[in-house]
């Protein structure tokens, strides 16, 4: 499996996505019109490999099997837990305690 970590910054909020597909071959590309007209066939194809859907030569979606989607969701949760633990350790190493946090969050 291959994976990549994607970090996006939107208005000082960081979104982290960990994308991992079990499929390593060239992903087939179809137009949105083709996808609409051949949806049942694409559902069958997505059971074997992800299918990229484009509109006006821009990627708009990737169709994956329910099993692959479940794996992706599990990996995202695992990555969130890992990052949370890492940030918790960083905060603790820089003096963050429950008391300090309570004072910061106090409604004064």
Residue pairs with C-beta under 8 A, 6 or more apart in sequence:
1 20
1 21
1 22
1 24
2 20
2 21
2 24
3 18
3 19
3 20
3 75
4 18
4 19
4 20
5 16
5 17
5 18
5 79
6 16
6 17
6 18
6 19
7 14
7 15
7 16
8 14
8 15
8 17
9 15
16 79
16 80
16 83
17 76
18 75
18 76
18 79
19 72
20 71
20 72
20 75
21 50
21 64
21 68
21 72
22 68
22 71
23 49
23 50
23 68
25 49
27 49
27 50
27 51
27 52
27 62
28 45
28 49
28 51
28 52
29 51
29 52
29 53
29 54
30 38
30 42
30 51
30 52
30 53
30 54
31 53
31 54
31 55
32 53
32 54
32 55
32 60
35 42
35 51
35 53
35 63
42 51
42 63
43 63
45 51
45 63
46 63
46 64
46 65
47 65
50 62
50 63
50 64
50 68
51 62
51 63
51 64
52 59
52 61
52 62
53 59
53 60
53 61
53 62
53 63
54 60
64 72
